[in-house]
């Protein structure tokens, strides 16, 4: 795999160090796992939904954790020891998994719903007022209007 030198970008940009670190991690990372399959969709201007196929898992088998802009989804089924099962064919993969998603700044998880074997995780980006763009009025160099001379004109005699 190729190595990318991001040093020129570090020299000419300010505040993008987290982005470059994420790129370094992405290039150096192992191939992405494929289980369980998932979709990421945009449901609004600042709203997103992650849908993960978790057939065979219950809400007690799943855990969702958010820590420092990272969403971690873990699933682990524990078989019931009172009901031993002998499979003739096992095509439904119910193996343990851990899936991580990197969240952008100000993205918050608003809820999660498990229905019909699909786990829906809703997210929203809430930018604080202090970070939103503001319009700045431009003042002129003069703080008061130019002085004017008032009065009457007198004629010389």
C-alpha positions in Angstrom: 0.0 0.0 0.0 1.2 3.5 -0.7 2.4 5.9 1.9 1.2 9.5 1.6 3.3 12.4 2.8 0.9 15.0 4.3 3.7 17.3 5.5 3.1 20.0 2.8 -0.5 20.2 3.9 0.5 20.6 7.5 2.7 23.6 6.5 0.0 25.4 4.6 -3.2 24.8 6.6 -4.3 25.6 10.1 -6.8 23.6 12.2 -7.0 20.6 9.9 -4.7 18.4 12.0 -7.6 16.1 13.1 -8.6 15.5 9.4 -5.0 14.6 8.5 -4.7 12.3 11.5 -7.9 10.5 10.4 -6.5 10.2 6.9 -3.4 8.6 8.3 -5.4 6.2 10.3 -7.6 5.3 7.3 -4.6 4.6 5.1 -2.8 2.5 7.8 -6.0 0.6 8.9 -6.7 -3.0 8.1 -9.4 -3.7 5.5 -12.8 -2.8 6.8 -14.9 -5.6 8.3 -18.0 -6.5 6.3 -20.1 -7.9 9.1 -22.7 -6.8 10.0 -23.8 -4.9 6.8 -25.0 -1.3 7.3 -26.3 1.7 5.5 -25.7 5.4 6.2 -28.3 7.8 4.9 -28.9 11.5 5.1 -32.5 12.1 6.4 -32.3 15.9 6.5 -29.9 18.9 6.1 -28.3 18.1 9.5 -29.8 14.6 10.2 -28.4 11.2 9.5 -29.4 7.6 10.1 -27.2 4.5 10.4 -29.1 1.2 9.8 -27.3 -2.0 10.8 -28.6 -5.5 9.9 -28.5 -7.4 13.2 -30.7 -10.4 12.6 -30.9 -12.7 15.6 -29.8 -10.1 18.1 -32.0 -8.6 20.8 -31.7 -5.2 22.4 -30.0 -6.9 25.4 -27.3 -8.4 23.0 -26.4 -4.9 21.6 -24.6 -1.9 23.1 -24.0 1.5 21.7 -21.4 3.8 23.0 -20.3 7.3 22.0 -16.9 8.6 23.2 -14.9 11.4 21.7 -16.5 11.6 18.2 -16.4 7.8 17.9 -19.6 5.7 17.8 -19.0 2.1 18.8 -21.6 -0.6 18.2 -21.1 -4.0 19.9 -23.1 -7.2 19.5 -22.7 -10.4 21.4 -25.2 -13.2 21.5 -25.1 -15.6 24.4 -26.7 -18.9 23.8 -29.2 -20.1 26.3 -27.6 -23.0 28.2 -31.0 -24.5 28.9 -31.7 -24.9 25.2 -28.8 -26.6 23.5 -29.1 -26.4 19.7 -27.6 -28.7 17.1 -27.5 -27.0 13.7 -27.7 -29.0 10.5 -26.9 -25.8 8.6 -26.1 -22.3 10.1 -26.5 -19.6 7.5 -27.4 -16.8 9.8 -24.3 -15.3 11.2 -24.9 -14.4 14.8 -21.3 -14.0 15.7 -20.0 -11.3 18.0 -19.0 -8.0 16.3 -17.7 -4.5 17.0 -18.3 -1.8 14.5 -16.9 1.8 14.8 -18.0 4.9 13.1 -16.1 8.2 13.2 -18.4 11.1 13.9 -17.8 14.7 12.7 -17.7 17.5 15.2 -21.0 18.4 16.8 -22.8 15.2 15.6 -24.8 13.7 18.4 -26.7 10.4 18.7 -30.4 11.2 19.3 -31.8 7.7 19.5 -31.7 4.1 18.5 -34.5 1.7 17.6 -34.4 -2.1 16.9 -37.1 -3.3 14.6 -37.4 -6.3 12.3 -33.8 -7.2 12.7 -32.5 -3.7 11.8 -31.0 -1.4 14.3 -31.6 2.3 13.4 -29.3 4.9 15.0 -30.4 8.5 14.5 -27.8 11.3 14.5 -28.1 15.0 14.2 -25.5 17.7 13.7 -26.1 20.6 16.2 -23.7 23.4 15.6 -23.5 25.8 18.6 -24.5 29.4 18.0 -20.9 30.5 18.7 -19.6 28.4 15.8 -22.3 29.5 13.3 -21.4 32.1 10.7 -22.3 35.7 11.6 -22.7 38.8 9.6 -20.4 41.6 10.6 -21.4 45.2 9.8 -18.7 47.3 8.3 -18.3 50.8 9.7 -16.7 53.7 7.9 -13.6 55.4 9.2 -15.7 58.4 10.3 -17.6 58.0 13.6 -19.7 61.1 13.0 -21.0 62.9 9.9 -18.8 65.5 8.3 -19.1 68.9 10.0 -21.3 71.4 8.2 -21.1 75.2 8.4 -24.5 76.8 9.1 -25.4 80.4 9.3 -26.2 83.3 7.0 -24.0 85.0 4.5 -23.3 88.7 5.3 -22.3 91.1 2.5 -19.3 93.4 2.9 -20.2 97.1 2.8 
